[in-house]
């Protein structure tokens, strides 16, 4: 046993010395990478998005949105630089389609729902769908219990958030979402699944989790072939949730 340990020690020591000698012979420039110069992007502020962002909602109109599943103009309300879900008019979706992206979106659940005694999934419910298929839940989860993979910042019916960072109804909240779209093989089978990271009010709540397929209310999700890009969709779930300051960066 001692002989075996001695041999292993000598082998490891020899490898370490050899590896160290190789590094010692290298010049600093040999490990410098000049292959890709990053573009200059001016960081955003609370009022202004990054310089390379696409502004999906500017607080003035819904020109970049349409009724979900049609080419008709979106008819949600726009007032005081915010858009508001207008039940029962249905969801809306961006006219432009996206794949891999960074999405910033701010939202607010209505105080009226709490005053009306609404609870669970009936209180401040909406949703943000990447590619029109993969939902990050919007809900009043401040002192409002529901199933945990259906609360605010959950990947609906798939991933429970790491923390509940929800503010009171009537307070503006933010999601910063990093989304990697799924890819498919030439025979339309899944090549790689989608992944998502979500930061809710500055708190990491979803850490590069794997999406199991498009969002489903009943049953298990599974992938079916779809185009490489899709719209950002906002859900009408019969609650007057508000949105503002929506911008996106293609990755």
C-alpha positions in Angstrom: 0.0 0.0 0.0 2.8 2.4 0.9 4.6 1.6 -2.4 1.4 2.4 -4.4 1.0 5.7 -2.5 4.7 6.6 -3.2 4.2 5.8 -6.9 1.1 8.0 -7.1 2.8 10.8 -5.3 5.8 10.7 -7.7 3.6 10.6 -10.7 1.5 13.6 -9.5 4.6 15.6 -8.5 6.2 14.9 -11.9 3.0 16.1 -13.7 2.9 19.2 -11.6 6.5 20.1 -12.2 6.1 19.4 -15.9 3.0 21.5 -16.1 4.6 24.3 -14.2 7.7 24.2 -16.4 5.5 24.5 -19.5 3.8 27.6 -18.1 7.1 29.1 -17.1 8.4 28.8 -20.7 5.3 30.6 -22.1 5.3 34.4 -22.7 2.3 36.5 -21.4 1.2 37.4 -24.9 0.6 33.7 -25.7 -2.5 33.7 -23.6 -3.9 37.0 -24.8 -7.1 36.7 -26.8 -7.7 39.4 -29.5 -10.2 37.4 -31.5 -13.4 39.3 -30.7 -13.6 43.0 -29.8 -16.7 43.6 -27.6 -19.0 46.3 -28.9 -19.4 49.5 -26.9 -22.7 49.6 -25.1 -23.7 52.5 -22.9 -25.4 51.1 -19.7 -28.9 52.1 -19.0 -30.4 54.0 -16.1 -33.7 53.7 -14.3 -35.2 56.0 -17.0 -33.2 55.0 -20.1 -32.4 51.5 -21.5 -29.0 50.4 -22.7 -27.9 52.0 -26.0 -28.4 48.8 -28.0 -31.7 47.9 -26.5 -35.0 47.7 -28.5 -37.7 49.6 -26.6 -40.9 47.6 -26.7 -43.0 50.0 -24.6 -42.1 53.7 -24.5 -44.9 54.8 -22.2 -46.7 56.5 -25.1 -48.3 53.9 -27.4 -48.6 50.2 -28.2 -47.2 50.5 -31.7 -44.8 47.6 -31.2 -47.6 45.3 -29.9 -50.7 43.6 -31.4 -53.5 41.4 -30.3 -52.2 37.9 -29.5 -52.6 35.6 -32.5 -53.7 38.3 -34.9 -52.4 41.4 -36.7 -55.0 43.7 -35.1 -53.7 46.6 -32.9 -53.3 45.9 -29.2 -56.1 47.5 -27.3 -54.9 47.6 -23.7 -55.1 50.9 -21.9 -52.1 53.3 -21.9 -52.1 55.9 -19.2 -49.5 57.7 -17.2 -46.6 56.0 -19.1 -47.9 52.5 -18.3 -49.9 49.9 -20.1 -52.7 48.0 -18.3 -54.2 44.6 -19.0 -57.8 45.3 -20.1 -59.9 42.2 -19.3 -61.5 40.5 -21.2 -59.7 41.7 -24.3 -57.1 38.9 -24.4 -53.3 38.9 -24.4 -51.0 40.9 -26.5 -47.7 40.1 -28.2 -44.7 42.0 -29.6 -44.8 42.5 -33.4 -41.1 41.6 -33.5 -39.8 38.1 -32.7 -36.9 37.2 -30.6 -34.7 34.2 -29.7 -31.8 34.5 -27.2 -32.4 37.7 -25.3 -32.1 39.9 -22.2 -35.5 41.3 -21.3 -36.3 44.0 -18.7 -39.9 44.5 -17.7 -41.6 46.3 -14.8 -45.0 45.3 -13.5 -47.5 46.1 -10.8 -50.4 44.1 -9.4 -53.6 46.0 -8.5 -54.6 46.9 -4.9 -58.2 46.4 -6.0 -57.8 42.7 -6.2 -56.8 42.5 -2.5 -59.6 44.8 -1.5 -62.0 42.6 -3.4 -60.9 39.6 -1.3 -59.2 37.8 -4.2 -56.6 35.2 -3.3 -54.3 32.7 -4.8 -54.2 32.6 -8.6 -57.0 35.1 -8.8 -55.0 37.9 -7.3 -52.9 40.0 -9.7 -52.4 37.2 -12.2 -50.7 37.8 -15.6 -47.6 36.3 -17.2 -44.7 37.0 -19.5 -44.1 34.5 -22.2 -40.8 34.2 -24.0 -41.3 33.2 -27.6 -45.0 33.2 -26.8 -44.5 29.8 -25.2 -42.4 29.9 -22.0 -44.0 31.7 -19.0 -42.5 33.6 -16.2 -45.4 34.1 -13.8 -46.7 37.5 -12.7 -48.8 37.3 -9.6 -49.4 39.0 -6.3 -47.3 36.8 -4.0 -47.1 39.2 -1.2 -48.8 37.4 1.8 -50.8 35.5 -0.8 -50.2 31.7 -0.8 -50.5 29.5 -3.8 -48.7 26.5 -5.2 -45.1 27.4 -5.2 -44.4 26.7 -8.9 -47.2 29.1 -9.7 -46.1 32.0 -7.6 -44.5 35.2 -8.8 -41.2 34.7 -10.7 -41.8 30.9 -11.0 -41.3 29.3 -14.4 -45.0 28.4 -14.4 -45.6 24.8 -13.3 -41.9 24.0 -13.8 -39.6 25.8 -11.4 -40.1 27.2 -7.9 -38.2 30.5 -7.4 -35.2 30.5 -5.0 -36.8 33.3 -3.0 -40.0 35.3 -2.7 -38.9 38.9 -3.6 -42.5 40.2 -4.2 -43.5 43.7 -3.1 -46.9 44.8 -2.0 -49.7 45.3 -4.6 -49.5 48.8 -5.9 -45.7 48.8 -5.9 -43.7 48.7 -9.1 -41.5 45.6 -9.5 -39.0 44.5 -12.0 -37.9 41.3 -13.8 -34.6 41.1 -15.6 -34.7 37.9 -17.6 -31.9 36.1 -19.5 -33.3 33.6 -22.0 -31.6 31.0 -24.1 -33.9 29.7 -26.8 -34.2 26.0 -27.6 -32.6 24.6 -30.7 -33.8 21.7 -33.0 -32.1 19.2 -35.2 -32.7 19.1 -39.0 -35.3 16.3 -38.3 -37.1 18.7 -35.9 -36.2 16.7 -32.8 -34.9 18.7 -29.8 -31.2 19.5 -29.9 -30.9 21.6 -26.8 -33.6 22.9 -24.4 -34.3 26.5 -23.4 -32.6 28.0 -20.3 -33.7 31.0 -18.2 -32.3 33.2 -15.5 -34.6 35.6 -13.6 -33.7 38.5 -11.3 -36.7 39.8 -9.4 -36.3 43.2 -7.8 -32.6 42.7 -7.8 -32.8 39.2 -6.3 -31.7 36.1 -8.2 -34.7 33.8 -8.2 -34.1 31.5 -11.2 -30.4 30.5 -11.9 -30.0 29.3 -15.5 -32.7 26.6 -15.0 -33.7 24.2 -17.8 -37.1 24.8 -19.3 -38.8 21.4 -19.8 -41.1 22.6 -22.7 -43.8 25.2 -23.4 -45.9 26.2 -20.5 -48.9 24.0 -19.9 -51.7 24.3 -17.3 -52.6 20.6 -17.2 -50.1 17.8 -17.7 -46.4 17.6 -18.3 -44.6 20.0 -20.7 -42.8 18.6 -23.7 -41.1 20.2 -26.7 -42.4 20.4 -30.2 -40.6 21.9 -33.1 -41.1 25.6 -33.6 -39.3 28.6 -35.3 -36.1 30.0 -34.0 -37.7 33.2 -32.9 -41.1 34.1 -31.3 -42.8 37.1 -29.8 -42.8 38.4 -26.2 -46.4 37.8 -25.0 -48.2 39.4 -22.0 -51.2 37.5 -20.6 -54.7 38.7 -19.8 -55.8 36.6 -16.8 -58.7 38.8 -15.9 -56.7 41.0 -13.5 -55.7 44.6 -14.2 -52.0 44.2 -14.0 -49.9 47.1 -15.2 -46.6 47.1 -17.2 -44.0 49.8 -18.0 -40.4 50.3 -19.1 -40.1 47.3 -21.4 -36.9 46.8 -23.3 -35.0 43.9 -24.8 -31.5 43.1 -26.1 -30.9 40.4 -28.6 -28.0 38.1 -27.6 
